[in-house]
Amino acid sequence: MPFPSDPTITTNDNVWGIPWVIGTKDWIPAFNEYSYASEISVSRQIVFNRHPRGNGLYATNLPPFTNQFYLMFISNAFGAEVWNFNRTTFTNSVTLIFSNLITVAITNDYNFGMVTNFESRTNMQIDSWPGWQ
């Protein structure tokens, strides 16, 4: 990860990877908080298979052969909190747009890997927003 003293960093670089919030006016509802959580789970499973015979039955006098496989689960949860900090109701229509782009890179010691991008987006329409009590 580059450090702020790195001469290759320009004014448009997001050095620490934290999403930016560019501001708000003082009389409209405001962004308050952003949170996220990541979870990764890996489990190994073994499958026991019998040796098939030519007649469609299985050989019960031979030990089974096994295959192992891995199940990997990756989950991300994102949340944002906005609030109307004024005491009066905000009567104008507000559209909240939440978006996130995630890049996942998985690799191993045998030069096998994959990179996948996910995008998550949702819009919320608020027609009237009660004031803070």
OpenMM code with the backbone's topology and positions (N, CA, C; nanometers):
from openmm import Vec3, app, unit

residues = "MET PRO PHE PRO SER ASP PRO THR ILE THR THR ASN ASP ASN VAL TRP GLY ILE PRO TRP VAL ILE GLY THR LYS ASP TRP ILE PRO ALA PHE ASN GLU TYR SER TYR ALA SER GLU ILE SER VAL SER ARG GLN ILE VAL PHE ASN ARG HIS PRO ARG GLY ASN GLY LEU TYR ALA THR ASN LEU PRO PRO PHE THR ASN GLN PHE TYR LEU MET PHE ILE SER ASN ALA PHE GLY ALA GLU VAL TRP ASN PHE ASN ARG THR THR PHE THR ASN SER VAL THR LEU ILE PHE SER ASN LEU ILE THR VAL ALA ILE THR ASN ASP TYR ASN PHE GLY MET VAL THR ASN PHE GLU SER ARG THR ASN MET GLN ILE ASP SER TRP PRO GLY TRP GLN".split()
positions = [
    Vec3(0.0854, -0.1176, 0.0000),
    Vec3(0.0000, 0.0000, 0.0000),
    Vec3(0.0896, 0.1233, 0.0000),
    Vec3(0.0606, 0.2211, -0.0879),
    Vec3(0.1458, 0.3406, -0.0915),
    Vec3(0.1242, 0.4271, 0.0326),
    Vec3(0.2266, 0.5026, 0.0639),
    Vec3(0.2200, 0.5945, 0.1764),
    Vec3(0.2016, 0.7361, 0.1232),
    Vec3(0.1452, 0.8270, 0.2025),
    Vec3(0.1231, 0.9635, 0.1551),
    Vec3(0.2487, 1.0341, 0.1071),
    Vec3(0.3667, 0.9932, 0.1524),
    Vec3(0.4902, 1.0568, 0.1061),
    Vec3(0.5366, 1.0020, -0.0291),
    Vec3(0.4655, 0.9055, -0.0848),
    Vec3(0.5006, 0.8451, -0.2134),
    Vec3(0.4837, 0.9492, -0.3245),
    Vec3(0.5888, 0.9791, -0.4041),
    Vec3(0.5778, 1.0828, -0.5078),
    Vec3(0.4862, 1.0422, -0.6239),
    Vec3(0.4491, 0.9149, -0.6356),
    Vec3(0.3611, 0.8727, -0.7452),
    Vec3(0.2140, 0.8981, -0.7150),
    Vec3(0.1805, 0.9367, -0.5909),
    Vec3(0.0412, 0.9634, -0.5542),
    Vec3(0.0011, 1.1005, -0.6069),
    Vec3(-0.1133, 1.1036, -0.6758),
    Vec3(-0.1654, 1.2307, -0.7261),
    Vec3(-0.2820, 1.2759, -0.6383),
    Vec3(-0.3345, 1.3935, -0.6671),
    Vec3(-0.4426, 1.4478, -0.5855),
    Vec3(-0.5732, 1.3699, -0.6013),
    Vec3(-0.5881, 1.2892, -0.7057),
    Vec3(-0.7107, 1.2127, -0.7274),
    Vec3(-0.7024, 1.0693, -0.6756),
    Vec3(-0.5949, 1.0287, -0.6102),
    Vec3(-0.5792, 0.8917, -0.5599),
    Vec3(-0.6482, 0.8746, -0.4251),
    Vec3(-0.7135, 0.7603, -0.4093),
    Vec3(-0.7751, 0.7241, -0.2813),
    Vec3(-0.6755, 0.6320, -0.2109),
    Vec3(-0.5888, 0.6896, -0.1289),
    Vec3(-0.4739, 0.6182, -0.0746),
    Vec3(-0.5133, 0.5030, 0.0173),
    Vec3(-0.6064, 0.5233, 0.1059),
    Vec3(-0.6366, 0.4216, 0.2060),
    Vec3(-0.7547, 0.3345, 0.1679),
    Vec3(-0.8177, 0.3534, 0.0508),
    Vec3(-0.9264, 0.2684, 0.0068),
    Vec3(-1.0590, 0.2929, 0.0768),
    Vec3(-1.0734, 0.4046, 0.1451),
    Vec3(-1.1973, 0.4363, 0.2174),
    Vec3(-1.2855, 0.5214, 0.1263),
    Vec3(-1.4134, 0.4846, 0.1096),
    Vec3(-1.5018, 0.5650, 0.0231),
    Vec3(-1.5116, 0.7096, 0.0711),
    Vec3(-1.5278, 0.7995, -0.0223),
    Vec3(-1.5326, 0.9416, 0.0089),
    Vec3(-1.6763, 0.9894, 0.0175),
    Vec3(-1.7005, 1.0841, 0.1064),
    Vec3(-1.8276, 1.1554, 0.1137),
    Vec3(-1.7930, 1.3016, 0.0924),
    Vec3(-1.8573, 1.3629, -0.0040),
    Vec3(-1.8140, 1.4954, -0.0463),
    Vec3(-1.8891, 1.6088, 0.0228),
    Vec3(-1.9883, 1.5873, 0.1019),
    Vec3(-2.0475, 1.6968, 0.1772),
    Vec3(-2.1960, 1.7098, 0.1550),
    Vec3(-2.2544, 1.8033, 0.2264),
    Vec3(-2.3975, 1.8264, 0.2204),
    Vec3(-2.4271, 1.9700, 0.2613),
    Vec3(-2.5471, 2.0170, 0.2322),
    Vec3(-2.5904, 2.1492, 0.2759),
    Vec3(-2.6490, 2.1376, 0.4157),
    Vec3(-2.6568, 2.2497, 0.4853),
    Vec3(-2.6982, 2.2444, 0.6253),
    Vec3(-2.8489, 2.2298, 0.6467),
    Vec3(-2.9334, 2.2479, 0.5491),
    Vec3(-3.0773, 2.2406, 0.5727),
    Vec3(-3.1413, 2.1130, 0.5182),
    Vec3(-3.0658, 2.0291, 0.4520),
    Vec3(-3.1230, 1.9053, 0.3980),
    Vec3(-3.0757, 1.7862, 0.4816),
    Vec3(-3.1475, 1.6726, 0.4756),
    Vec3(-3.1018, 1.5528, 0.5482),
    Vec3(-2.9591, 1.5161, 0.5091),
    Vec3(-2.8874, 1.4552, 0.6015),
    Vec3(-2.7442, 1.4362, 0.5830),
    Vec3(-2.7031, 1.2896, 0.5962),
    Vec3(-2.5909, 1.2584, 0.5338),
    Vec3(-2.5255, 1.1297, 0.5512),
    Vec3(-2.4650, 1.1269, 0.6916),
    Vec3(-2.4818, 1.0152, 0.7624),
    Vec3(-2.4307, 1.0080, 0.8988),
    Vec3(-2.3251, 0.9001, 0.9159),
    Vec3(-2.3454, 0.7820, 0.8569),
    Vec3(-2.2561, 0.6706, 0.8889),
    Vec3(-2.2544, 0.5690, 0.7756),
    Vec3(-2.1405, 0.5088, 0.7556),
    Vec3(-2.1238, 0.3994, 0.6592),
    Vec3(-2.0611, 0.2825, 0.7347),
    Vec3(-2.1101, 0.1625, 0.7114),
    Vec3(-2.0507, 0.0460, 0.7772),
    Vec3(-2.0458, -0.0706, 0.6795),
    Vec3(-1.9541, -0.1615, 0.7053),
    Vec3(-1.9440, -0.2807, 0.6228),
    Vec3(-1.8883, -0.3950, 0.7072),
    Vec3(-1.9162, -0.5161, 0.6627),
    Vec3(-1.8626, -0.6350, 0.7287),
    Vec3(-1.8385, -0.7412, 0.6228),
    Vec3(-1.7268, -0.8091, 0.6324),
    Vec3(-1.6934, -0.9161, 0.5392),
    Vec3(-1.6827, -1.0476, 0.6148),
    Vec3(-1.7243, -1.1540, 0.5500),
    Vec3(-1.7167, -1.2863, 0.6109),
    Vec3(-1.6668, -1.3855, 0.5064),
    Vec3(-1.5704, -1.4671, 0.5451),
    Vec3(-1.5176, -1.5707, 0.4568),
    Vec3(-1.5201, -1.7021, 0.5333),
    Vec3(-1.5724, -1.8042, 0.4699),
    Vec3(-1.5810, -1.9364, 0.5320),
    Vec3(-1.5353, -2.0411, 0.4308),
    Vec3(-1.4481, -2.1315, 0.4735),
    Vec3(-1.3994, -2.2394, 0.3873),
    Vec3(-1.4189, -2.3711, 0.4608),
    Vec3(-1.4764, -2.4684, 0.3920),
    Vec3(-1.4900, -2.6011, 0.4524),
    Vec3(-1.4450, -2.7061, 0.3524),
    Vec3(-1.3897, -2.8143, 0.4027),
    Vec3(-1.3437, -2.9250, 0.3187),
    Vec3(-1.4398, -3.0413, 0.3393),
    Vec3(-1.4815, -3.1020, 0.2293),
    Vec3(-1.5708, -3.2167, 0.2372),
    Vec3(-1.5122, -3.3324, 0.1574),
    Vec3(-1.5467, -3.4521, 0.1999),
    Vec3(-1.4984, -3.5738, 0.1341),
    Vec3(-1.6185, -3.6544, 0.0861),
    Vec3(-1.6108, -3.7030, -0.0378),
    Vec3(-1.7164, -3.7861, -0.0956),
    Vec3(-1.6608, -3.9274, -0.1102),
    Vec3(-1.7361, -4.0247, -0.0603),
    Vec3(-1.6994, -4.1655, -0.0751),
    Vec3(-1.7803, -4.2248, -0.1894),
    Vec3(-1.7107, -4.2844, -0.2869),
    Vec3(-1.7765, -4.3445, -0.4031),
    Vec3(-1.7434, -4.4932, -0.4101),
    Vec3(-1.8417, -4.5732, -0.4466),
    Vec3(-1.8196, -4.7166, -0.4702),
    Vec3(-1.7754, -4.7386, -0.6147),
    Vec3(-1.7060, -4.8482, -0.6367),
    Vec3(-1.6631, -4.8847, -0.7716),
    Vec3(-1.7817, -4.9423, -0.8481),
    Vec3(-1.8168, -4.8850, -0.9630),
    Vec3(-1.9295, -4.9396, -1.0385),
    Vec3(-1.8878, -5.0665, -1.1142),
    Vec3(-1.9831, -5.1575, -1.1270),
    Vec3(-1.9638, -5.2753, -1.2127),
    Vec3(-2.0324, -5.2494, -1.3458),
    Vec3(-2.0143, -5.3374, -1.4396),
    Vec3(-2.0734, -5.3210, -1.5715),
    Vec3(-2.2247, -5.3377, -1.5732),
    Vec3(-2.2832, -5.4065, -1.4765),
    Vec3(-2.4273, -5.4327, -1.4778),
    Vec3(-2.5074, -5.3228, -1.4060),
    Vec3(-2.4472, -5.2092, -1.3723),
    Vec3(-2.5178, -5.1014, -1.3050),
    Vec3(-2.5146, -5.1108, -1.1536),
    Vec3(-2.4621, -5.2211, -1.0989),
    Vec3(-2.4496, -5.2360, -0.9544),
    Vec3(-2.3102, -5.1907, -0.9123),
    Vec3(-2.2899, -5.1845, -0.7823),
    Vec3(-2.1612, -5.1409, -0.7297),
    Vec3(-2.0911, -5.2570, -0.6610),
    Vec3(-1.9582, -5.2565, -0.6714),
    Vec3(-1.8774, -5.3607, -0.6084),
    Vec3(-1.8704, -5.3328, -0.4585),
    Vec3(-1.9289, -5.4188, -0.3775),
    Vec3(-1.9303, -5.3982, -0.2329),
    Vec3(-1.8094, -5.4612, -0.1639),
    Vec3(-1.7316, -5.5401, -0.2368),
    Vec3(-1.6153, -5.6043, -0.1763),
    Vec3(-1.4880, -5.5222, -0.1947),
    Vec3(-1.4952, -5.4047, -0.2579),
    Vec3(-1.3787, -5.3177, -0.2748),
    Vec3(-1.3969, -5.1929, -0.1882),
    Vec3(-1.2871, -5.1405, -0.1354),
    Vec3(-1.3009, -5.0173, -0.0564),
    Vec3(-1.3410, -4.9009, -0.1482),
    Vec3(-1.4160, -4.8069, -0.0966),
    Vec3(-1.4572, -4.6934, -0.1806),
    Vec3(-1.3391, -4.6022, -0.2116),
    Vec3(-1.3496, -4.5312, -0.3219),
    Vec3(-1.2494, -4.4287, -0.3504),
    Vec3(-1.3091, -4.2936, -0.3103),
    Vec3(-1.2222, -4.2012, -0.2790),
    Vec3(-1.2680, -4.0733, -0.2237),
    Vec3(-1.2265, -3.9565, -0.3117),
    Vec3(-1.3040, -3.8544, -0.3055),
    Vec3(-1.2726, -3.7238, -0.3651),
    Vec3(-1.2930, -3.6195, -0.2570),
    Vec3(-1.2065, -3.5206, -0.2553),
    Vec3(-1.2269, -3.4114, -0.1619),
    Vec3(-1.2498, -3.2835, -0.2400),
    Vec3(-1.3292, -3.1961, -0.1832),
    Vec3(-1.3536, -3.0673, -0.2457),
    Vec3(-1.3708, -2.9619, -0.1375),
    Vec3(-1.3540, -2.8370, -0.1791),
    Vec3(-1.3621, -2.7252, -0.0869),
    Vec3(-1.4817, -2.6377, -0.1238),
    Vec3(-1.5537, -2.5947, -0.0236),
    Vec3(-1.6619, -2.4992, -0.0408),
    Vec3(-1.6167, -2.3667, 0.0182),
    Vec3(-1.6263, -2.2616, -0.0607),
    Vec3(-1.5842, -2.1302, -0.0143),
    Vec3(-1.7047, -2.0364, -0.0195),
    Vec3(-1.7254, -1.9624, 0.0873),
    Vec3(-1.8364, -1.8700, 0.1007),
    Vec3(-1.7786, -1.7323, 0.1332),
    Vec3(-1.8100, -1.6334, 0.0503),
    Vec3(-1.7650, -1.4967, 0.0736),
    Vec3(-1.8890, -1.4080, 0.0757),
    Vec3(-1.9034, -1.3302, 0.1814),
    Vec3(-2.0204, -1.2436, 0.1939),
    Vec3(-1.9771, -1.1063, 0.2426),
    Vec3(-2.0429, -1.0045, 0.1907),
    Vec3(-2.0173, -0.8672, 0.2327),
    Vec3(-2.1504, -0.7994, 0.2611),
    Vec3(-2.1577, -0.7291, 0.3698),
    Vec3(-2.2771, -0.6519, 0.4030),
    Vec3(-2.2373, -0.5050, 0.4137),
    Vec3(-2.3156, -0.4197, 0.3515),
    Vec3(-2.2869, -0.2767, 0.3509),
    Vec3(-2.4092, -0.2021, 0.4021),
    Vec3(-2.3867, -0.0947, 0.4729),
    Vec3(-2.4977, -0.0148, 0.5226),
    Vec3(-2.4602, 0.1317, 0.5285),
    Vec3(-2.5609, 0.2162, 0.5128),
    Vec3(-2.5413, 0.3606, 0.5244),
    Vec3(-2.6536, 0.4163, 0.6101),
    Vec3(-2.6225, 0.5191, 0.6854),
    Vec3(-2.7227, 0.5825, 0.7705),
    Vec3(-2.7330, 0.7290, 0.7317),
    Vec3(-2.8552, 0.7718, 0.7058),
    Vec3(-2.8818, 0.9119, 0.6780),
    Vec3(-2.9910, 0.9580, 0.7732),
    Vec3(-2.9938, 1.0861, 0.8036),
    Vec3(-3.0936, 1.1349, 0.8976),
    Vec3(-3.1253, 1.2810, 0.8705),
    Vec3(-3.2444, 1.3211, 0.9108),
    Vec3(-3.2853, 1.4600, 0.9035),
    Vec3(-3.2607, 1.5210, 1.0404),
    Vec3(-3.1551, 1.5986, 1.0544),
    Vec3(-3.1169, 1.6544, 1.1835),
    Vec3(-3.1951, 1.7805, 1.2188),
    Vec3(-3.2760, 1.8329, 1.1253),
    Vec3(-3.3578, 1.9506, 1.1535),
    Vec3(-3.4816, 1.9100, 1.2329),
    Vec3(-3.5400, 2.0053, 1.3047),
    Vec3(-3.6616, 1.9769, 1.3816),
    Vec3(-3.7867, 1.9805, 1.2947),
    Vec3(-3.7762, 2.0371, 1.1773),
    Vec3(-3.8909, 2.0445, 1.0871),
    Vec3(-3.8835, 1.9343, 0.9831),
    Vec3(-4.0006, 1.8967, 0.9311),
    Vec3(-4.0072, 1.7930, 0.8278),
    Vec3(-3.9514, 1.8471, 0.6973),
    Vec3(-3.8686, 1.7660, 0.6328),
    Vec3(-3.8158, 1.8009, 0.5009),
    Vec3(-3.9178, 1.7535, 0.3986),
    Vec3(-3.9858, 1.8464, 0.3310),
    Vec3(-4.0984, 1.8112, 0.2443),
    Vec3(-4.0593, 1.7879, 0.0992),
    Vec3(-3.9390, 1.8205, 0.0590),
    Vec3(-3.8957, 1.7947, -0.0785),
    Vec3(-3.8672, 1.6460, -0.0974),
    Vec3(-3.8761, 1.6006, -0.2204),
    Vec3(-3.8460, 1.4619, -0.2526),
    Vec3(-3.6941, 1.4406, -0.2525),
    Vec3(-3.6517, 1.3286, -0.1959),
    Vec3(-3.5089, 1.2952, -0.1882),
    Vec3(-3.4888, 1.1561, -0.2482),
    Vec3(-3.3888, 1.1419, -0.3338),
    Vec3(-3.3513, 1.0109, -0.3866),
    Vec3(-3.2147, 0.9755, -0.3304),
    Vec3(-3.2070, 0.8656, -0.2589),
    Vec3(-3.0800, 0.8165, -0.2049),
    Vec3(-3.0300, 0.7071, -0.2981),
    Vec3(-2.9056, 0.7175, -0.3416),
    Vec3(-2.8454, 0.6189, -0.4316),
    Vec3(-2.7270, 0.5573, -0.3583),
    Vec3(-2.7336, 0.4270, -0.3345),
    Vec3(-2.6255, 0.3537, -0.2685),
    Vec3(-2.5639, 0.2599, -0.3708),
    Vec3(-2.4333, 0.2625, -0.3821),
    Vec3(-2.3655, 0.1794, -0.4813),
    Vec3(-2.2313, 0.1345, -0.4256),
    Vec3(-2.1909, 0.0155, -0.4651),
    Vec3(-2.0624, -0.0363, -0.4214),
    Vec3(-2.0077, -0.1313, -0.5273),
    Vec3(-1.8791, -0.1257, -0.5511),
    Vec3(-1.8115, -0.2153, -0.6445),
    Vec3(-1.7078, -0.2943, -0.5659),
    Vec3(-1.7132, -0.4265, -0.5776),
    Vec3(-1.6253, -0.5149, -0.5020),
    Vec3(-1.5428, -0.5967, -0.6007),
    Vec3(-1.4146, -0.6082, -0.5755),
    Vec3(-1.3275, -0.6937, -0.6551),
    Vec3(-1.2724, -0.8019, -0.5639),
    Vec3(-1.2893, -0.9284, -0.6039),
    Vec3(-1.2408, -1.0425, -0.5271),
    Vec3(-1.1365, -1.1150, -0.6113),
    Vec3(-1.0188, -1.1359, -0.5545),
    Vec3(-0.9123, -1.2109, -0.6213),
    Vec3(-0.8790, -1.3328, -0.5353),
    Vec3(-0.8852, -1.4508, -0.5955),
    Vec3(-0.8562, -1.5757, -0.5256),
    Vec3(-0.7447, -1.6463, -0.6019),
    Vec3(-0.6428, -1.6929, -0.5295),
    Vec3(-0.5315, -1.7621, -0.5939),
    Vec3(-0.4762, -1.8678, -0.4989),
    Vec3(-0.3845, -1.9492, -0.5493),
    Vec3(-0.3196, -2.0503, -0.4656),
    Vec3(-0.1719, -2.0607, -0.5039),
    Vec3(-0.1029, -2.1589, -0.4481),
    Vec3(0.0401, -2.1750, -0.4745),
    Vec3(0.0703, -2.2400, -0.6095),
    Vec3(-0.0314, -2.2800, -0.6845),
    Vec3(-0.0129, -2.3492, -0.8121),
    Vec3(-0.0481, -2.2606, -0.9310),
    Vec3(-0.0410, -2.1291, -0.9128),
    Vec3(-0.0683, -2.0305, -1.0170),
    Vec3(-0.2086, -2.0424, -1.0750),
    Vec3(-0.3025, -2.0883, -0.9950),
    Vec3(-0.4421, -2.0880, -1.0354),
    Vec3(-0.5115, -1.9750, -0.9617),
    Vec3(-0.5943, -1.9023, -1.0307),
    Vec3(-0.6644, -1.7946, -0.9632),
    Vec3(-0.7755, -1.7386, -1.0487),
    Vec3(-0.8529, -1.6521, -0.9875),
    Vec3(-0.9605, -1.5842, -1.0588),
    Vec3(-0.9833, -1.4475, -0.9953),
    Vec3(-1.0305, -1.3552, -1.0753),
    Vec3(-1.0662, -1.2219, -1.0285),
    Vec3(-1.2098, -1.1971, -1.0726),
    Vec3(-1.2941, -1.1583, -0.9794),
    Vec3(-1.4346, -1.1345, -1.0081),
    Vec3(-1.4760, -0.9988, -0.9535),
    Vec3(-1.5568, -0.9271, -1.0300),
    Vec3(-1.6099, -0.7976, -0.9861),
    Vec3(-1.7595, -0.8115, -0.9612),
    Vec3(-1.8059, -0.7531, -0.8530),
    Vec3(-1.9471, -0.7499, -0.8197),
    Vec3(-1.9875, -0.6045, -0.7994),
    Vec3(-2.1052, -0.5697, -0.8465),
    Vec3(-2.1567, -0.4364, -0.8205),
    Vec3(-2.2935, -0.4484, -0.7558),
    Vec3(-2.3118, -0.3729, -0.6508),
    Vec3(-2.4390, -0.3727, -0.5783),
    Vec3(-2.4905, -0.2301, -0.5756),
    Vec3(-2.6196, -0.2129, -0.6073),
    Vec3(-2.6741, -0.0784, -0.6140),
    Vec3(-2.8213, -0.0816, -0.5773),
    Vec3(-2.8652, 0.0208, -0.5077),
    Vec3(-3.0070, 0.0353, -0.4772),
    Vec3(-3.0401, 0.1830, -0.4662),
    Vec3(-3.1616, 0.2177, -0.5012),
    Vec3(-3.2107, 0.3549, -0.4901),
    Vec3(-3.3291, 0.3570, -0.3943),
    Vec3(-3.3397, 0.4634, -0.3163),
    Vec3(-3.4528, 0.4838, -0.2255),
    Vec3(-3.5135, 0.6192, -0.2538),
    Vec3(-3.6429, 0.6226, -0.2722),
    Vec3(-3.7144, 0.7486, -0.2926),
    Vec3(-3.7882, 0.7845, -0.1635),
    Vec3(-3.7609, 0.9031, -0.1080),
    Vec3(-3.8274, 0.9504, 0.0137),
    Vec3(-3.9005, 1.0788, -0.0227),
    Vec3(-4.0335, 1.0782, -0.0067),
    Vec3(-4.1137, 1.1947, -0.0449),
    Vec3(-4.1265, 1.2963, 0.0677),
    Vec3(-4.1276, 1.2543, 0.1916),
    Vec3(-4.1361, 1.3441, 0.3065),
    Vec3(-4.0578, 1.2817, 0.4213),
    Vec3(-3.9699, 1.3625, 0.4806),
    Vec3(-3.8792, 1.3099, 0.5825),
    Vec3(-3.9017, 1.3839, 0.7133),
    Vec3(-3.9604, 1.3172, 0.8146),
    Vec3(-3.9873, 1.3841, 0.9438),
    Vec3(-3.8593, 1.4358, 1.0076),
    Vec3(-3.8736, 1.5458, 1.0807),
    Vec3(-3.7594, 1.6048, 1.1499),
    Vec3(-3.7208, 1.5266, 1.2732),
    Vec3(-3.6020, 1.5568, 1.3217),
    Vec3(-3.5478, 1.4912, 1.4406),
    Vec3(-3.6179, 1.5463, 1.5635),
    Vec3(-3.6544, 1.4586, 1.6558),
    Vec3(-3.7268, 1.5024, 1.7764),
    Vec3(-3.6309, 1.5049, 1.8934),
] * unit.nanometer
topology = app.Topology()
chain = topology.addChain("A")
for resn in residues:
    res = topology.addResidue(resn, chain)
    for name in ("N", "CA", "C"):
        topology.addAtom(name, app.Element.getBySymbol(name[0]), res)
